[in-house]
């Protein structure tokens, strides 16, 4: 089923986007727990306040529950003000600096900013696939890798569109360990559970 617009009519008159955003992290966790090796576990996180945060965090139990991956689902409040965008981007940059793989998923159709592009700008990187006007809907997976003495950024970005399926992205748990983050499957299961029609 295709991506719906959760922020505009007719859907926003029938369902609250907050309900979808609150449920989706739990569905991503359910999907990941079927795939993660035994030593890893995932948890949903929802923080409400001036800036709402919706995320999934993946931990390595054999390394004192070290955070190894984060899936950040962008909310409207992450994009509504320059200071909120800076906070979101700084959080993602700090995670990458600590060798945590970061996935950003942005379905917010009512704000025109691209936080992935702003993250790249902050850390001095570019992604030619974004073009001169980075699109507001996208999903991007990023990780830092070390080659010799130098650190580099690897990224997999996909442009999203209402009416199109969501991609599968790599979720890196370690230098040579990755599991698929199947956004379409968890998205559709969330819509099914919440009775959001296609």
mmCIF file of the C-alpha atoms, coordinates in Angstrom:
data_MODEL
# 
_entry.id   MODEL 
# 
loop_
_atom_site.group_PDB 
_atom_site.id 
_atom_site.type_symbol 
_atom_site.label_atom_id 
_atom_site.label_alt_id 
_atom_site.label_comp_id 
_atom_site.label_asym_id 
_atom_site.label_entity_id 
_atom_site.label_seq_id 
_atom_site.pdbx_PDB_ins_code 
_atom_site.Cartn_x 
_atom_site.Cartn_y 
_atom_site.Cartn_z 
_atom_site.occupancy 
_atom_site.B_iso_or_equiv 
_atom_site.pdbx_formal_charge 
_atom_site.auth_seq_id 
_atom_site.auth_comp_id 
_atom_site.auth_asym_id 
_atom_site.auth_atom_id 
_atom_site.pdbx_PDB_model_num 
ATOM 1   C CA . UNK A 1 1   ? 0.000   0.000   0.000  1.00 0.00 ? 1   UNK A CA 1 
ATOM 2   C CA . UNK A 1 2   ? 1.218   3.525   -0.645 1.00 0.00 ? 2   UNK A CA 1 
ATOM 3   C CA . UNK A 1 3   ? 2.383   6.249   1.702  1.00 0.00 ? 3   UNK A CA 1 
ATOM 4   C CA . UNK A 1 4   ? -0.563  8.324   2.932  1.00 0.00 ? 4   UNK A CA 1 
ATOM 5   C CA . UNK A 1 5   ? -0.533  12.024  3.762  1.00 0.00 ? 5   UNK A CA 1 
ATOM 6   C CA . UNK A 1 6   ? -1.170  11.994  7.512  1.00 0.00 ? 6   UNK A CA 1 
ATOM 7   C CA . UNK A 1 7   ? -1.057  15.803  7.784  1.00 0.00 ? 7   UNK A CA 1 
ATOM 8   C CA . UNK A 1 8   ? -3.641  16.992  5.226  1.00 0.00 ? 8   UNK A CA 1 
ATOM 9   C CA . UNK A 1 9   ? -7.284  16.277  4.344  1.00 0.00 ? 9   UNK A CA 1 
ATOM 10  C CA . UNK A 1 10  ? -8.932  13.937  4.022  1.00 0.00 ? 10  UNK A CA 1 
ATOM 11  C CA . UNK A 1 11  ? -6.848  11.734  6.359  1.00 0.00 ? 11  UNK A CA 1 
ATOM 12  C CA . UNK A 1 12  ? -6.034  14.363  8.981  1.00 0.00 ? 12  UNK A CA 1 
ATOM 13  C CA . UNK A 1 13  ? -9.788  14.899  9.462  1.00 0.00 ? 13  UNK A CA 1 
ATOM 14  C CA . UNK A 1 14  ? -10.233 11.174  10.209 1.00 0.00 ? 14  UNK A CA 1 
ATOM 15  C CA . UNK A 1 15  ? -7.104  10.297  12.232 1.00 0.00 ? 15  UNK A CA 1 
ATOM 16  C CA . UNK A 1 16  ? -4.577  12.184  14.337 1.00 0.00 ? 16  UNK A CA 1 
ATOM 17  C CA . UNK A 1 17  ? -0.997  12.056  13.049 1.00 0.00 ? 17  UNK A CA 1 
ATOM 18  C CA . UNK A 1 18  ? 0.213   11.782  16.660 1.00 0.00 ? 18  UNK A CA 1 
ATOM 19  C CA . UNK A 1 19  ? -1.505  8.404   16.982 1.00 0.00 ? 19  UNK A CA 1 
ATOM 20  C CA . UNK A 1 20  ? 0.280   7.101   13.908 1.00 0.00 ? 20  UNK A CA 1 
ATOM 21  C CA . UNK A 1 21  ? 3.645   8.541   14.965 1.00 0.00 ? 21  UNK A CA 1 
ATOM 22  C CA . UNK A 1 22  ? 3.202   7.112   18.461 1.00 0.00 ? 22  UNK A CA 1 
ATOM 23  C CA . UNK A 1 23  ? 2.369   3.604   17.193 1.00 0.00 ? 23  UNK A CA 1 
ATOM 24  C CA . UNK A 1 24  ? 4.882   3.295   14.355 1.00 0.00 ? 24  UNK A CA 1 
ATOM 25  C CA . UNK A 1 25  ? 7.997   2.997   16.584 1.00 0.00 ? 25  UNK A CA 1 
ATOM 26  C CA . UNK A 1 26  ? 6.393   0.027   18.382 1.00 0.00 ? 26  UNK A CA 1 
ATOM 27  C CA . UNK A 1 27  ? 5.651   -1.677  15.057 1.00 0.00 ? 27  UNK A CA 1 
ATOM 28  C CA . UNK A 1 28  ? 9.222   -1.106  13.877 1.00 0.00 ? 28  UNK A CA 1 
ATOM 29  C CA . UNK A 1 29  ? 10.440  -2.724  17.119 1.00 0.00 ? 29  UNK A CA 1 
ATOM 30  C CA . UNK A 1 30  ? 8.174   -5.745  16.566 1.00 0.00 ? 30  UNK A CA 1 
ATOM 31  C CA . UNK A 1 31  ? 9.556   -6.154  13.060 1.00 0.00 ? 31  UNK A CA 1 
ATOM 32  C CA . UNK A 1 32  ? 13.177  -5.717  14.141 1.00 0.00 ? 32  UNK A CA 1 
ATOM 33  C CA . UNK A 1 33  ? 12.966  -8.154  17.052 1.00 0.00 ? 33  UNK A CA 1 
ATOM 34  C CA . UNK A 1 34  ? 12.265  -10.931 14.523 1.00 0.00 ? 34  UNK A CA 1 
ATOM 35  C CA . UNK A 1 35  ? 15.526  -10.112 12.713 1.00 0.00 ? 35  UNK A CA 1 
ATOM 36  C CA . UNK A 1 36  ? 17.994  -8.916  15.318 1.00 0.00 ? 36  UNK A CA 1 
ATOM 37  C CA . UNK A 1 37  ? 20.674  -11.370 16.476 1.00 0.00 ? 37  UNK A CA 1 
ATOM 38  C CA . UNK A 1 38  ? 20.146  -12.573 20.058 1.00 0.00 ? 38  UNK A CA 1 
ATOM 39  C CA . UNK A 1 39  ? 22.587  -10.103 21.611 1.00 0.00 ? 39  UNK A CA 1 
ATOM 40  C CA . UNK A 1 40  ? 20.674  -7.054  20.281 1.00 0.00 ? 40  UNK A CA 1 
ATOM 41  C CA . UNK A 1 41  ? 17.360  -5.567  21.371 1.00 0.00 ? 41  UNK A CA 1 
ATOM 42  C CA . UNK A 1 42  ? 15.218  -2.642  20.220 1.00 0.00 ? 42  UNK A CA 1 
ATOM 43  C CA . UNK A 1 43  ? 13.043  -0.221  22.169 1.00 0.00 ? 43  UNK A CA 1 
ATOM 44  C CA . UNK A 1 44  ? 10.549  2.430   21.056 1.00 0.00 ? 44  UNK A CA 1 
ATOM 45  C CA . UNK A 1 45  ? 10.950  5.921   22.481 1.00 0.00 ? 45  UNK A CA 1 
ATOM 46  C CA . UNK A 1 46  ? 8.371   8.703   22.442 1.00 0.00 ? 46  UNK A CA 1 
ATOM 47  C CA . UNK A 1 47  ? 9.107   12.057  24.099 1.00 0.00 ? 47  UNK A CA 1 
ATOM 48  C CA . UNK A 1 48  ? 6.357   14.667  24.078 1.00 0.00 ? 48  UNK A CA 1 
ATOM 49  C CA . UNK A 1 49  ? 6.775   18.327  24.885 1.00 0.00 ? 49  UNK A CA 1 
ATOM 50  C CA . UNK A 1 50  ? 7.680   21.449  22.934 1.00 0.00 ? 50  UNK A CA 1 
ATOM 51  C CA . UNK A 1 51  ? 9.515   19.195  20.488 1.00 0.00 ? 51  UNK A CA 1 
ATOM 52  C CA . UNK A 1 52  ? 7.970   15.753  20.018 1.00 0.00 ? 52  UNK A CA 1 
ATOM 53  C CA . UNK A 1 53  ? 10.443  12.931  19.411 1.00 0.00 ? 53  UNK A CA 1 
ATOM 54  C CA . UNK A 1 54  ? 9.535   9.537   17.979 1.00 0.00 ? 54  UNK A CA 1 
ATOM 55  C CA . UNK A 1 55  ? 12.324  7.006   17.660 1.00 0.00 ? 55  UNK A CA 1 
ATOM 56  C CA . UNK A 1 56  ? 13.518  3.433   17.857 1.00 0.00 ? 56  UNK A CA 1 
ATOM 57  C CA . UNK A 1 57  ? 16.808  2.631   19.552 1.00 0.00 ? 57  UNK A CA 1 
ATOM 58  C CA . UNK A 1 58  ? 18.785  -0.581  19.117 1.00 0.00 ? 58  UNK A CA 1 
ATOM 59  C CA . UNK A 1 59  ? 21.213  -1.737  21.797 1.00 0.00 ? 59  UNK A CA 1 
ATOM 60  C CA . UNK A 1 60  ? 23.972  -4.352  22.082 1.00 0.00 ? 60  UNK A CA 1 
ATOM 61  C CA . UNK A 1 61  ? 23.329  -6.312  25.293 1.00 0.00 ? 61  UNK A CA 1 
ATOM 62  C CA . UNK A 1 62  ? 26.832  -7.844  25.241 1.00 0.00 ? 62  UNK A CA 1 
ATOM 63  C CA . UNK A 1 63  ? 28.426  -4.402  25.332 1.00 0.00 ? 63  UNK A CA 1 
ATOM 64  C CA . UNK A 1 64  ? 26.624  -3.091  28.434 1.00 0.00 ? 64  UNK A CA 1 
ATOM 65  C CA . UNK A 1 65  ? 23.526  -2.207  26.408 1.00 0.00 ? 65  UNK A CA 1 
ATOM 66  C CA . UNK A 1 66  ? 25.510  0.138   24.195 1.00 0.00 ? 66  UNK A CA 1 
ATOM 67  C CA . UNK A 1 67  ? 23.394  2.109   21.735 1.00 0.00 ? 67  UNK A CA 1 
ATOM 68  C CA . UNK A 1 68  ? 24.302  0.987   18.190 1.00 0.00 ? 68  UNK A CA 1 
ATOM 69  C CA . UNK A 1 69  ? 21.461  2.281   15.981 1.00 0.00 ? 69  UNK A CA 1 
ATOM 70  C CA . UNK A 1 70  ? 18.683  4.870   16.053 1.00 0.00 ? 70  UNK A CA 1 
ATOM 71  C CA . UNK A 1 71  ? 15.670  5.340   13.805 1.00 0.00 ? 71  UNK A CA 1 
ATOM 72  C CA . UNK A 1 72  ? 14.452  8.939   14.047 1.00 0.00 ? 72  UNK A CA 1 
ATOM 73  C CA . UNK A 1 73  ? 10.908  9.600   12.806 1.00 0.00 ? 73  UNK A CA 1 
ATOM 74  C CA . UNK A 1 74  ? 10.574  13.312  12.086 1.00 0.00 ? 74  UNK A CA 1 
ATOM 75  C CA . UNK A 1 75  ? 7.645   15.140  13.673 1.00 0.00 ? 75  UNK A CA 1 
ATOM 76  C CA . UNK A 1 76  ? 6.237   18.531  12.608 1.00 0.00 ? 76  UNK A CA 1 
ATOM 77  C CA . UNK A 1 77  ? 7.803   20.147  15.685 1.00 0.00 ? 77  UNK A CA 1 
ATOM 78  C CA . UNK A 1 78  ? 11.262  18.933  14.584 1.00 0.00 ? 78  UNK A CA 1 
ATOM 79  C CA . UNK A 1 79  ? 10.858  21.125  11.485 1.00 0.00 ? 79  UNK A CA 1 
ATOM 80  C CA . UNK A 1 80  ? 8.773   24.079  12.641 1.00 0.00 ? 80  UNK A CA 1 
ATOM 81  C CA . UNK A 1 81  ? 11.525  26.404  13.939 1.00 0.00 ? 81  UNK A CA 1 
ATOM 82  C CA . UNK A 1 82  ? 15.221  26.915  13.188 1.00 0.00 ? 82  UNK A CA 1 
ATOM 83  C CA . UNK A 1 83  ? 16.195  26.054  16.773 1.00 0.00 ? 83  UNK A CA 1 
ATOM 84  C CA . UNK A 1 84  ? 14.189  22.813  16.660 1.00 0.00 ? 84  UNK A CA 1 
ATOM 85  C CA . UNK A 1 85  ? 15.819  21.825  13.378 1.00 0.00 ? 85  UNK A CA 1 
ATOM 86  C CA . UNK A 1 86  ? 19.256  22.576  14.858 1.00 0.00 ? 86  UNK A CA 1 
ATOM 87  C CA . UNK A 1 87  ? 18.491  20.409  17.917 1.00 0.00 ? 87  UNK A CA 1 
ATOM 88  C CA . UNK A 1 88  ? 17.374  17.481  15.783 1.00 0.00 ? 88  UNK A CA 1 
ATOM 89  C CA . UNK A 1 89  ? 20.366  17.722  13.462 1.00 0.00 ? 89  UNK A CA 1 
ATOM 90  C CA . UNK A 1 90  ? 22.811  18.124  16.383 1.00 0.00 ? 90  UNK A CA 1 
ATOM 91  C CA . UNK A 1 91  ? 21.367  14.998  18.031 1.00 0.00 ? 91  UNK A CA 1 
ATOM 92  C CA . UNK A 1 92  ? 21.850  12.986  14.837 1.00 0.00 ? 92  UNK A CA 1 
ATOM 93  C CA . UNK A 1 93  ? 25.392  14.327  14.385 1.00 0.00 ? 93  UNK A CA 1 
ATOM 94  C CA . UNK A 1 94  ? 26.280  13.398  17.980 1.00 0.00 ? 94  UNK A CA 1 
ATOM 95  C CA . UNK A 1 95  ? 24.961  9.871   17.440 1.00 0.00 ? 95  UNK A CA 1 
ATOM 96  C CA . UNK A 1 96  ? 27.034  9.465   14.281 1.00 0.00 ? 96  UNK A CA 1 
ATOM 97  C CA . UNK A 1 97  ? 30.097  10.817  16.070 1.00 0.00 ? 97  UNK A CA 1 
ATOM 98  C CA . UNK A 1 98  ? 29.626  8.031   18.643 1.00 0.00 ? 98  UNK A CA 1 
ATOM 99  C CA . UNK A 1 99  ? 29.486  5.405   15.847 1.00 0.00 ? 99  UNK A CA 1 
ATOM 100 C CA . UNK A 1 100 ? 25.725  4.943   16.161 1.00 0.00 ? 100 UNK A CA 1 
ATOM 101 C CA . UNK A 1 101 ? 24.039  4.347   12.809 1.00 0.00 ? 101 UNK A CA 1 
ATOM 102 C CA . UNK A 1 102 ? 21.210  6.808   12.230 1.00 0.00 ? 102 UNK A CA 1 
ATOM 103 C CA . UNK A 1 103 ? 18.125  6.494   10.043 1.00 0.00 ? 103 UNK A CA 1 
ATOM 104 C CA . UNK A 1 104 ? 15.931  9.548   9.482  1.00 0.00 ? 104 UNK A CA 1 
ATOM 105 C CA . UNK A 1 105 ? 12.400  9.048   8.163  1.00 0.00 ? 105 UNK A CA 1 
ATOM 106 C CA . UNK A 1 106 ? 10.463  12.186  7.257  1.00 0.00 ? 106 UNK A CA 1 
ATOM 107 C CA . UNK A 1 107 ? 6.808   11.898  6.217  1.00 0.00 ? 107 UNK A CA 1 
ATOM 108 C CA . UNK A 1 108 ? 5.847   15.450  7.287  1.00 0.00 ? 108 UNK A CA 1 
ATOM 109 C CA . UNK A 1 109 ? 4.147   17.021  4.270  1.00 0.00 ? 109 UNK A CA 1 
ATOM 110 C CA . UNK A 1 110 ? 3.333   20.359  5.930  1.00 0.00 ? 110 UNK A CA 1 
ATOM 111 C CA . UNK A 1 111 ? 6.913   21.587  6.446  1.00 0.00 ? 111 UNK A CA 1 
ATOM 112 C CA . UNK A 1 112 ? 9.364   22.084  3.589  1.00 0.00 ? 112 UNK A CA 1 
ATOM 113 C CA . UNK A 1 113 ? 12.704  21.441  5.273  1.00 0.00 ? 113 UNK A CA 1 
ATOM 114 C CA . UNK A 1 114 ? 15.022  18.472  4.754  1.00 0.00 ? 114 UNK A CA 1 
ATOM 115 C CA . UNK A 1 115 ? 16.776  17.585  8.012  1.00 0.00 ? 115 UNK A CA 1 
ATOM 116 C CA . UNK A 1 116 ? 19.003  15.012  6.327  1.00 0.00 ? 116 UNK A CA 1 
ATOM 117 C CA . UNK A 1 117 ? 20.392  17.776  4.068  1.00 0.00 ? 117 UNK A CA 1 
ATOM 118 C CA . UNK A 1 118 ? 20.864  19.997  7.129  1.00 0.00 ? 118 UNK A CA 1 
ATOM 119 C CA . UNK A 1 119 ? 22.706  17.152  8.892  1.00 0.00 ? 119 UNK A CA 1 
ATOM 120 C CA . UNK A 1 120 ? 25.023  16.741  5.920  1.00 0.00 ? 120 UNK A CA 1 
ATOM 121 C CA . UNK A 1 121 ? 25.654  20.484  5.871  1.00 0.00 ? 121 UNK A CA 1 
ATOM 122 C CA . UNK A 1 122 ? 26.519  20.473  9.590  1.00 0.00 ? 122 UNK A CA 1 
ATOM 123 C CA . UNK A 1 123 ? 29.105  17.697  9.203  1.00 0.00 ? 123 UNK A CA 1 
ATOM 124 C CA . UNK A 1 124 ? 30.534  19.042  5.950  1.00 0.00 ? 124 UNK A CA 1 
ATOM 125 C CA . UNK A 1 125 ? 29.146  16.395  3.594  1.00 0.00 ? 125 UNK A CA 1 
ATOM 126 C CA . UNK A 1 126 ? 26.927  16.440  0.510  1.00 0.00 ? 126 UNK A CA 1 
ATOM 127 C CA . UNK A 1 127 ? 24.583  14.060  -1.268 1.00 0.00 ? 127 UNK A CA 1 
ATOM 128 C CA . UNK A 1 128 ? 24.172  14.781  -4.997 1.00 0.00 ? 128 UNK A CA 1 
ATOM 129 C CA . UNK A 1 129 ? 20.912  12.810  -5.079 1.00 0.00 ? 129 UNK A CA 1 
ATOM 130 C CA . UNK A 1 130 ? 19.214  15.632  -3.155 1.00 0.00 ? 130 UNK A CA 1 
ATOM 131 C CA . UNK A 1 131 ? 19.672  18.173  -5.939 1.00 0.00 ? 131 UNK A CA 1 
ATOM 132 C CA . UNK A 1 132 ? 19.659  21.922  -5.412 1.00 0.00 ? 132 UNK A CA 1 
ATOM 133 C CA . UNK A 1 133 ? 16.249  21.873  -3.661 1.00 0.00 ? 133 UNK A CA 1 
ATOM 134 C CA . UNK A 1 134 ? 16.252  18.953  -1.184 1.00 0.00 ? 134 UNK A CA 1 
ATOM 135 C CA . UNK A 1 135 ? 12.774  17.378  -1.093 1.00 0.00 ? 135 UNK A CA 1 
ATOM 136 C CA . UNK A 1 136 ? 10.819  17.452  2.175  1.00 0.00 ? 136 UNK A CA 1 
ATOM 137 C CA . UNK A 1 137 ? 9.896   13.729  2.154  1.00 0.00 ? 137 UNK A CA 1 
ATOM 138 C CA . UNK A 1 138 ? 12.729  11.211  2.381  1.00 0.00 ? 138 UNK A CA 1 
ATOM 139 C CA . UNK A 1 139 ? 14.271  8.344   4.303  1.00 0.00 ? 139 UNK A CA 1 
ATOM 140 C CA . UNK A 1 140 ? 18.033  8.189   4.828  1.00 0.00 ? 140 UNK A CA 1 
ATOM 141 C CA . UNK A 1 141 ? 20.321  5.739   6.613  1.00 0.00 ? 141 UNK A CA 1 
ATOM 142 C CA . UNK A 1 142 ? 23.761  6.931   7.692  1.00 0.00 ? 142 UNK A CA 1 
ATOM 143 C CA . UNK A 1 143 ? 26.784  5.503   9.453  1.00 0.00 ? 143 UNK A CA 1 
ATOM 144 C CA . UNK A 1 144 ? 30.380  6.460   10.067 1.00 0.00 ? 144 UNK A CA 1 
ATOM 145 C CA . UNK A 1 145 ? 33.189  4.093   9.108  1.00 0.00 ? 145 UNK A CA 1 
ATOM 146 C CA . UNK A 1 146 ? 36.923  4.219   9.683  1.00 0.00 ? 146 UNK A CA 1 
ATOM 147 C CA . UNK A 1 147 ? 39.335  3.609   6.840  1.00 0.00 ? 147 UNK A CA 1 
ATOM 148 C CA . UNK A 1 148 ? 42.875  3.754   8.100  1.00 0.00 ? 148 UNK A CA 1 
ATOM 149 C CA . UNK A 1 149 ? 43.085  6.868   10.266 1.00 0.00 ? 149 UNK A CA 1 
ATOM 150 C CA . UNK A 1 150 ? 40.204  8.678   8.569  1.00 0.00 ? 150 UNK A CA 1 
ATOM 151 C CA . UNK A 1 151 ? 36.485  8.574   9.361  1.00 0.00 ? 151 UNK A CA 1 
ATOM 152 C CA . UNK A 1 152 ? 33.978  8.779   6.532  1.00 0.00 ? 152 UNK A CA 1 
ATOM 153 C CA . UNK A 1 153 ? 30.201  8.931   6.217  1.00 0.00 ? 153 UNK A CA 1 
ATOM 154 C CA . UNK A 1 154 ? 28.214  6.351   4.282  1.00 0.00 ? 154 UNK A CA 1 
ATOM 155 C CA . UNK A 1 155 ? 24.603  7.194   3.450  1.00 0.00 ? 155 UNK A CA 1 
ATOM 156 C CA . UNK A 1 156 ? 21.671  5.611   1.648  1.00 0.00 ? 156 UNK A CA 1 
ATOM 157 C CA . UNK A 1 157 ? 18.953  8.144   0.817  1.00 0.00 ? 157 UNK A CA 1 
ATOM 158 C CA . UNK A 1 158 ? 15.563  7.573   -0.797 1.00 0.00 ? 158 UNK A CA 1 
ATOM 159 C CA . UNK A 1 159 ? 13.123  10.250  -1.836 1.00 0.00 ? 159 UNK A CA 1 
ATOM 160 C CA . UNK A 1 160 ? 9.571   9.515   -0.695 1.00 0.00 ? 160 UNK A CA 1 
ATOM 161 C CA . UNK A 1 161 ? 6.292   10.423  -2.296 1.00 0.00 ? 161 UNK A CA 1 
ATOM 162 C CA . UNK A 1 162 ? 2.665   10.222  -1.235 1.00 0.00 ? 162 UNK A CA 1 
ATOM 163 C CA . UNK A 1 163 ? 1.145   7.284   -3.087 1.00 0.00 ? 163 UNK A CA 1 
ATOM 164 C CA . UNK A 1 164 ? 4.451   5.385   -3.312 1.00 0.00 ? 164 UNK A CA 1 
ATOM 165 C CA . UNK A 1 165 ? 5.801   2.510   -1.196 1.00 0.00 ? 165 UNK A CA 1 
ATOM 166 C CA . UNK A 1 166 ? 8.447   3.081   1.472  1.00 0.00 ? 166 UNK A CA 1 
ATOM 167 C CA . UNK A 1 167 ? 11.959  1.664   0.999  1.00 0.00 ? 167 UNK A CA 1 
ATOM 168 C CA . UNK A 1 168 ? 13.975  -0.940  2.843  1.00 0.00 ? 168 UNK A CA 1 
ATOM 169 C CA . UNK A 1 169 ? 17.116  0.615   4.322  1.00 0.00 ? 169 UNK A CA 1 
ATOM 170 C CA . UNK A 1 170 ? 20.222  -0.896  5.921  1.00 0.00 ? 170 UNK A CA 1 
ATOM 171 C CA . UNK A 1 171 ? 20.276  -0.732  9.718  1.00 0.00 ? 171 UNK A CA 1 
ATOM 172 C CA . UNK A 1 172 ? 23.900  -1.124  10.744 1.00 0.00 ? 172 UNK A CA 1 
ATOM 173 C CA . UNK A 1 173 ? 24.533  -2.794  14.106 1.00 0.00 ? 173 UNK A CA 1 
ATOM 174 C CA . UNK A 1 174 ? 28.316  -3.136  13.733 1.00 0.00 ? 174 UNK A CA 1 
ATOM 175 C CA . UNK A 1 175 ? 31.011  -2.547  11.113 1.00 0.00 ? 175 UNK A CA 1 
ATOM 176 C CA . UNK A 1 176 ? 30.039  -5.704  9.186  1.00 0.00 ? 176 UNK A CA 1 
ATOM 177 C CA . UNK A 1 177 ? 26.603  -6.526  10.597 1.00 0.00 ? 177 UNK A CA 1 
ATOM 178 C CA . UNK A 1 178 ? 23.444  -5.125  9.060  1.00 0.00 ? 178 UNK A CA 1 
ATOM 179 C CA . UNK A 1 179 ? 19.742  -5.998  9.172  1.00 0.00 ? 179 UNK A CA 1 
ATOM 180 C CA . UNK A 1 180 ? 17.023  -4.730  6.815  1.00 0.00 ? 180 UNK A CA 1 
ATOM 181 C CA . UNK A 1 181 ? 14.819  -1.932  8.108  1.00 0.00 ? 181 UNK A CA 1 
ATOM 182 C CA . UNK A 1 182 ? 11.659  -2.670  6.134  1.00 0.00 ? 182 UNK A CA 1 
ATOM 183 C CA . UNK A 1 183 ? 9.781   0.595   6.471  1.00 0.00 ? 183 UNK A CA 1 
ATOM 184 C CA . UNK A 1 184 ? 6.905   -0.435  4.196  1.00 0.00 ? 184 UNK A CA 1 
ATOM 185 C CA . UNK A 1 185 ? 6.038   -3.524  6.263  1.00 0.00 ? 185 UNK A CA 1 
ATOM 186 C CA . UNK A 1 186 ? 6.000   -1.725  9.620  1.00 0.00 ? 186 UNK A CA 1 
ATOM 187 C CA . UNK A 1 187 ? 4.197   1.271   8.098  1.00 0.00 ? 187 UNK A CA 1 
ATOM 188 C CA . UNK A 1 188 ? 1.429   -0.891  6.664  1.00 0.00 ? 188 UNK A CA 1 
ATOM 189 C CA . UNK A 1 189 ? 1.068   -2.863  9.886  1.00 0.00 ? 189 UNK A CA 1 
ATOM 190 C CA . UNK A 1 190 ? 0.736   0.405   11.807 1.00 0.00 ? 190 UNK A CA 1 
ATOM 191 C CA . UNK A 1 191 ? -1.981  1.593   9.418  1.00 0.00 ? 191 UNK A CA 1 
ATOM 192 C CA . UNK A 1 192 ? -3.760  -1.777  9.708  1.00 0.00 ? 192 UNK A CA 1 
ATOM 193 C CA . UNK A 1 193 ? -3.698  -1.753  13.528 1.00 0.00 ? 193 UNK A CA 1 
ATOM 194 C CA . UNK A 1 194 ? -4.982  1.848   13.641 1.00 0.00 ? 194 UNK A CA 1 
ATOM 195 C CA . UNK A 1 195 ? -7.550  1.184   10.866 1.00 0.00 ? 195 UNK A CA 1 
ATOM 196 C CA . UNK A 1 196 ? -6.074  3.840   8.605  1.00 0.00 ? 196 UNK A CA 1 
ATOM 197 C CA . UNK A 1 197 ? -7.377  3.039   5.142  1.00 0.00 ? 197 UNK A CA 1 
ATOM 198 C CA . UNK A 1 198 ? -5.228  3.040   2.028  1.00 0.00 ? 198 UNK A CA 1 
# 
